[in-house]
Every structure is written in C-alpha cells, then in structure tokens.
Amino acid sequence: MSHDRSPREAASDGGQAPVPSGAAAAFDAIHPPDPSLIDKCVHCGFCLPSCPTYVLWGEEMDSPRGRIYLMRAGLEGRAEMTPAFVGHFDACLGCMACVTSCPSGVQYAPLIEATRAQIERRYPRAFADRLFRSVIFALFPYPGRLRFALAPLAVLQWLGGSRRIRPAAEGRTPNGERQAANGERRTANGKRRTALFSRVSAMLSLAPSVTLRSLFSSIPSRTAAVGSRRLTVGLLTGCVQRLVFPRVNMATVNVLSAEGCDVLAPPDQGCCGALSLHAGRLDEARACARRTIEVFERAGVERVGVNAAGCGSSMKEYGQLLADDPAWAERARGFSARVRDVTEIVSELGAPRAPRHPLALRVAYHDACHLAHAQGVRQPPRDLLRSIPGVEILPFAEQEICCGSAGIYNLVEADAARELGDRKAARIDAVNPDLIATANPGCTLQMAAASARLGRVRRIRHPIEILDASIRGVDLR
C-alpha cells in the first residue's frame, strides 16, 4: 500500500492505513474500549443513515460500525495508533445518533470516550494541534477566564467591528460559493495538518453576540417558589451558558419559580466537565465531576436542573465516570439519579401552575444530540412547547442528523462542522419558521452561524425561554 494515501482512502478498502515504523500500539491496558460492549455490535448497518460523517462521506470507517471495527482491531493488535487510525475517531462527533438507531443496544458513548482517552494519552499530536486544544481547555471550562477572553469581543461588537471580521470567517467567496477547504491538508506520510486560518475562521464565524453586561450578569443564589413549594431544584449555570446566554438561566429560574420550585444556584459551582469528558480528557472530567457533586450536595437539593444538553448528558454519566473511585462511586450514582434536563423537571411537575399566554409562533424544534440521543429526552421539550397556546411545531427533514456543533468539534474539525451546519440550516430554512428552538448553547451558536451563511437572521431560543415569555406574556417577535 502506498504511503501517500489519505486515511479516508485507506479506509475504503478495509481501514488498513499505512503503519509508519515505530508506531505505537493502538491501546494499552489502562481502560481500553470494553470488548463486551464491542461484541454487542452485529454490524447490521442500521446506524449508517443516522451517522453525520457517514452521511457526508459515505466511508465505512467513518461510520459507527466502522469505528467499532477499528476498536476491535486495536484490541486484537491488528491496528496501531497511526494518523489514519486517530483521524477516524477525531472525525466522530459523538452525537450518539447511532445509539438511537441501534437495534442491538450498543453503548457507543463509553466506547468512544475510552478510545479518545487512549488517544489523548498516547498519540503525539502536532505542536499546533496540541497548542490549539490546550488553549480551548484552558479557557472554556473556566468561566472567569472565558469572561475576560470574551470582553474584547464585547467591546468590538459595541464599536460595530464584528461586521468587519465575520465575512472572512464564513468560508464563502463574494458570489456565495464555498471557498476551497483551508482547514485540512494531508501530507505524503498521512499526517494531518489543520491550518490555523481554518480554526481561527471557525472561531470568528461562531463568535456570539455578547455585551459587558451579559458577561458580568448573574442570577440570585436562591429564588423562592411562587406559592407553595413543590420541589427544590439546584441549577447548573454552566460555563458558556452563564456568559453568552444568561437569559436562558434567568428564564429557567423564572419558570421553575412560577411552577412552585425553590431554585438554588450555588455561586461556587464550576465546570461540569462535559467538554473534557467528550474529548477523552478523563482526569479533568473526573475532577470537575467531584467538585460539582460536592457543591450540589452542600446545597441539599432534590433535583439538579440543567439547561444545556451536553452538560446534562455528562452529569448523568458521573456514576460511570467515577465507578472506579471507591470514595466517590456511590455519591456519583446518587447525584446522577437527581440530574434532570429542565424540560424534564417541568414535565415531572405535572399540571401547570402558572398560566400560559398565547404566542403565535411557528417553531422548528431542533433536537440537541446530547438531549435526544444521549439522554433519550425528546418528548418533554415538545410537550413544553405544545403547552403554549398558539405555538405550532414544524417538522423538517433530517431532524436526527447533528448540526455539527458537538462540543469543540466545530472548532477542531471546522470544515466538516461547517458542512453539517449548512445542511441543517437549509433543512430548517425549507419550512421557514418564525423561531428555532434548541436546548444547547453550542447548537444555538452553530445554527446562527449557518443561517447567516444562508443570508438569514434566525431567532434561536431555548424552549424554556419561550415558555418564560408565555408565562410573562411577552412577545418574542
């Protein structure tokens, strides 16, 4: 086999990419992918139409069953940790659509997380790649640092400068045609170099609209229930959510309070560890999990409410994440059992207490992958929206396909993410909604950027914001 072939070309004839001399074996003995979970895959192919990367490229090794094949090959010593091997797992969005479509009940989440943990520990990434990822994880999980990193953007937008930087970041020429992919280059030996321009462009195109007020806003540490108390809920305020979308947290507090919940937002909470967990940085994820558990245990809440799908998915996995830690395993299981998406809490409360005012809105509800596929929460957000008089939920094509956000995916795999975002925006544009609803901040940023590339300015709101507007009698138009 020639050494100048790309990983995807190598994958087309069985995934056996060229192995450079001295390559590291795929997995070591420290928590490799569980062979008992791998054995559940019967390679039936039901996952293929729901996998975003297979839909884009049609390559077997960029499908869930192809990646599971590579995991097995790594366990059996038939594959080594080459750039080609790693590339197939880097390309995975971790959206878990394959879990929804799998008739055999394959648990893909622990498999991809274990594989990525092996990659993060053992694979020598290029310096620029390591540096870029290090910057992301030095900023995003730390709201204090991220606040000051976003402050210049707030000032620039206040001065009207955001219009000057966005066109270069959109990946399109003046006549609307897509530019040649700048983000991905393959060298003769199969190693991938991701151009700094592509990643910086992705960051700029996804840059949120922020103000100094939003960056330094906060919600009360305790908000009393309206009327008799039905439940005590601790609210995860999040990292990006609290800085970029503080209105979502405020809407969450308003709705839960109006529905009879005492809402506690511990001021000493930090990152839940979702980004680290999904990227295979398990030690970081465990440290965040322990701190989060401790903070909400002290608060003494009955439920832990989450309004960001990726965060909720990870927090429901704490029992598994800390299963090998005797001091924390039981506490983690107990904590995860109390975690709910905010739409689940509204559903759990039963008959609405607060009156709903009509909102004449045609809404395209986009299922955030880590809510629908990873948590299996599909009906509560729709029931919440349908409880509002005048709201019509519009179906659109390919609702199960990821929008391309996927944690840090739209930053490190910018070209694939852009293509998926454009695809999602086009499907939603076809039904021309008044409003897009989604339950994850990353999806909101991704779809806003993709809609802008279509020449649309779409209003995108969390379902809890729409319900809050209805309860308060505020027009969202």
N, C-alpha and C positions, 0 to 999 in steps of 0.2 A: 504494500500500500504506500502510495506517495505521501511524503511528509508535507506537501503544500496544500492539502485539502482542509476545508473548514470543518469544525465539529458537526455542523448540520449535514454536510455532505457525507462525512464519515458515518453519521447516524443512519443515513438512508439504506445502508447495506449491513445493518446489524449493530451499529453503535460502537464498533471496534475502532476507535480513533488511534492514530499512531502513538506509541508509547516511547517518549524520549528516554535515553539512557539515564539510569539512576532515579527514575520517577518513584515517588512514594506510593506504597500500597494504599488502596482506597481507604480502608478503615483499620483502626486499631481496636484494642479490646475495651476502650472506655466508652460505654454506651453507644455501640453502633446501632443501626436500624434493627429492630426486633424481627428475627426471622419468622416468628409465629404470626406476626402481622403481615409480613410479606407473603406468607403461604396462603393467606385468605384471597389474594388476587388470582382469579382464574383466567385473566387476560381475555375477557369476553368482549371488550371494546365499547361497552355502554358509556364509558367516561369520555370517549373521544369527542362527541359533538358538544360537550359542555366545557371542554378544556380550552381556555383562551389561546394558548400558544399553539395547540394543535389546529384550532380553527384558523389561525393566522398563517401557519407554515406547512401544515399537513405532514409533519415529520414525526415518525413513530417515537423517537427518543425524546421528543418534546411533548409527549402525552403522559398522563399519569401511569399507564401500564408500562410505557417505555422507561420511565424513570424508576419504576419499581423493578423492572428487569435489570437496570443498571445497579440498583441497590443489591439485588441478589448476586450479580456478577462481582460486585465489590466484596461481599461477604465470602464468596467462594474463591476469591483470589484470581478471578478471571478479568478483573478490571483494576486499573491503577488510577491514582489521583492526578490525571493529566488535565491540561486546559480544556480539552473536549469534554471530559467527564464532568468537570466542575461547571462548564458552561451550560449544560442541560439543566442543572439544578439552580443555577443563578437565574435562568430564564423562567423558572416556575414562579407564578405569582402567589402561590399559597392560598388561592381563593377558596379552596375546598368545594368547588362545584362538583368535582369528581366524587366526593363523599355523598352528596345528594343523589347522584345518578347511579351509584354503585349498588347492584342487587346483592352483592356478597358481603356488604358491610365492612369493606376495607377501611381501616382507620389511617387515613393518609397523613393527618396532621402530625402525630408523633413520629412517623417515618421521615417526613421532610425535615422536621425540626432536628431529629437526631443526625440526619445526613448533613444538614447545614452546620451543625455543631462540630462535626468531624472536619468539614471544610474550613471553618473558621480557625480551628486549632492547627490544622496540618498543611493547608495549602498556602504556598508562598505567593501571595498576590503581588502584582506590580506595585512599585512605590506610589505612583499617582493614585491608584485604586485604593490602596491602604490608607493613604492620607485623606482622600475624599470621604471614605467611610468613617474614618476616625473623627473628622470634623462633624459629620452628621450626629454621631453618637456622643460627641462632647457637647452638643447643643440641644438637640431635640428632646431628650429626656429630662432636661433641666430648665424648668420654666423661667427661673431667674436669669440664666444665661441667654435663653432664647428671647426673652423680653428685650434685653439690650441689643441683641443682634438684629431684632426687627425694628428697633427705634429709628435708625437712619431711613428705613423704608417708609415708615410713617411720616417722617419729615419730608422725604422726597415726594410722596404722594400728596402731601399738603401743599407743596410747592408746584404741583402739577407735572412732576417729572416722570411719573410712571409711564405716560404715553410714549416718552422718548426711548424707553428701554424695552418695551414689550414687543414691538414689531420684529426685532432681531431674534427674539426668543421663540417666535411662533413656528419656525420651521417651514415658512412658505415664502415664495417669491412674490413680487408685487402683483402678478397676474393670478395669484391664488394657487399655483401649482406647488406641490410639495418639493422642497429642496432635496438634493441628494443627501442620504443619511450621513451626518457628520459624526454621529456618536459611536460608530462601531467600525473598527478596522481589524482585519485578520492578517497576521504576518505569516511568512512562509512556514514557520515551525508550529503554527496552530495557536500561538498565544494571542490573546485578545488585548488590544489597547483601546480604551474608551477615551475619546477625545475630550479634553477638558471643556472645550467650547460647547459640546452637546449637553454635558451635565449642567454647566452654568446656564445655558439656554433654557433647560428644563426648569431649573430653579426660578429663573426670571418669569417664565411663562406661567408658573404656578403661584407666583407671589400674591399673597392675599391682600385685600384692602384692609389696612389697619390704621388706627389712629393712636396717638399717645394716650387718649382716654381709654380706648379699649385695652391697650397693653397694660395699663395700671389699674383697671377696674377690678372689683372683687364682689363676691356675694356674701351675705351675712353668714356667720358661722352657725347660727341657729335661727330657723324660721318656724314659728308656731303654726299648728294646724288651724284652719278656719273651722270653727265649730268643734265638735267632739273629735278626739284623736282616734284614728283608725289604725295607724301604723307609724313607726319611727324609721325613717329612711336616712341612711348616710349617703351623701352624694360625692362621687368621684368627679372632681372638677377638671381633671385631665391636664395635659401639657399644652398642646396646640389649641385645644378647645377653650381653655380659660383665657388665652391671649388673643386668638384670632376670632373666635366665635363666642364671646362672653354672653351674648344674647341667648344662646342655647341653654347655658347654665341657668340664667335668670328665668327663662321660660319654664325650665324643669322645676325650679323652686316654686314658681307661681302656680303651676298646675298641681303639683303634689300637695302644696299647702291648701289650695282651693278644694282638693278632693279629700282633705282630712288627714294629712300626714304632717308630723313634725319632721322637718328636714334639717339634718346636720351636715355641714360642710367643714370638716376638720381643717384648720388653716395650715397644719404641719404636714399634710399629705404631699407626696411627691409623685414621681412617675410610677405607673403600674407595671412597667417592664414589657409592654406589648411589642414595641419595636425591636427590642433586644431578643425576645423570645422568637419572633418570626424570622429574625436574621441569623439565628443559631448562636447568639452570644448568651449562652445559658447561665453563666455565673452572674452576669449583670442582671439578667431577668430574675434570678433567684433572690438577689439582694433587694431588688425593687419589690418583689412579692412579699418578702419578710417584713419590710417596712410598712407596706400597705396593709397587711394583715394586722400588724401591731397598732397602727393608727386607728383603724376602724373597730378593733376590739376595745380599745380605750373609750371610744365614743359610745359603745353599748347600743348599737342599732340592731333592728330586727331584719332589715334588708339593706343591701348595698346597691344603690341605684347607679346605673351607668348610661350615659347618652352618646357614647362613641363605640361603634360596633367592634372595632379591633381591640379596644381595651376590655370590653365585656367578655369577648372570646377568651382572651388570655387569663383574665381573673377567674373564669370558670374552670380553667386548667391548672390552677395553683395546686390542687391536690395531687395531680400527676407530676407537676414540675418539682415539687418538694417531697415526693414519695420516698426518696432515699435518705431524707433528713429526719432522724428519729425525734428531734426536738420540735420539728415544725410540721411533720406529716399530718398529724391529726388536726392541728389547728388550721392547716391549709384546706383540708377537706371540709371542715366546718365552715370556714369562710366562704369557700366556693359555693357551698349549698345555699348561702344567703345572697349571692350575687344575682341581680336581675337587670335586664335592659329596662329603661324607663317605661317603654311601651308595655312590657310585661307587668310592671307594677300597676299601671293604670288598668290593665285588664284584670289583674288579680283583685283589685279593689271592688270590682263588681259594678253595681248600678251607679251611674254618675251622680255626684252630689252637686257639682257646680253646673249651672245652666249653660247650654251651648247656644250662641247666637249664630245665625246663618252666615255663611261665607260662600258666595257664588264663585267657585273655583273649579276649573278642570285641572286635575293634578296627575302628573306622571310620577308614580312612586317607583323609585329605583331601589331594589334590594341591595343593601350593602352586603358584600360577600360574607364577612365575618359575623353578620347577624343572621342571614338566611341560611347559608351553608354550614358555617362552623357551629353556630348556636341553634340552628333549626327554628329560628324565630321569624315567621313570615306573616302569620295571621294577626297578631296583636297590633303592628303598625297600621295595617289596613283597617282593622276594626276601629282603631282610634280615629282615623281619618273619616270613616263612614259614620261615626257618631256625630259628626258636624253637619248640620243641615246645609244643603246646597253644594257640598263637595262631591265631585264626580271623579272617580279614579279611572284613568285612561290606560288600557293595556297597550303595550308596544312590543315590537319584535325583539327577540334575543334577550329577554329580561334576565336570564340565568347567566349571561356572559359578563365577566368582570369589566369594569370601566377602565382598569389599568392603573389605579392608584396603588393599592396593595402595600401599605406601609411606606417603605422607602423605594419601592420598585420604580415609581415614576421618576426618581432621581438617578438611580444607578443603571436602569435599563430604559433609558429615556425614549428610544425610538419605538420599541415595542409598546411601551405605555402610551405614547402619543397615538399610535395607530389604533389601539383599543379605545382610547378616549374619543377619537374622531368617529369610530364606528358606533360607539354608544350615543354620542351626541346626534349623529344622523338618524338613528332609530327613534330617539325621543323627538327630534325635530319633525319627523314624519307625522306625529299626532298633534303637534303644535299646542302644547299645554299652556295654561296660564302660569303654572308653577311646577317646579320639580321638587319632590320631597325625597330626602335620603337621610339615613341615620348615622352618618360617619363624616367627620370633618375632611378626611382625605378625599372621599368621593366628591364632596362639595367643591373642593379646590380643583380637582381633576376635571369635573364636568363643566365648571365655569370656564376653565381654560379652553376646553374642547369646543364649547359653544361659541366662545369668542372667535375661534378659528373658522367657524361657520358664518361669522358675521352676526351672531345672535348675542343679545344680552339677556340671559335667562335668570329669573329669580329662583334661587335654590334655598330651600328651608328644611330644617329638621321637622319631622311630624309633630314633635312636642311644641315647636314654635307656632305651628298652625293651630293646634288645639288651644294654646295660650291666647292667641289672637281671638279665637272664637269665644272663649270664656270671658275675655275682657271687652268683647265687642269692637275690636279694632280691625279695620280693613287692611289686608296685606297687599293690596294692589299698589 
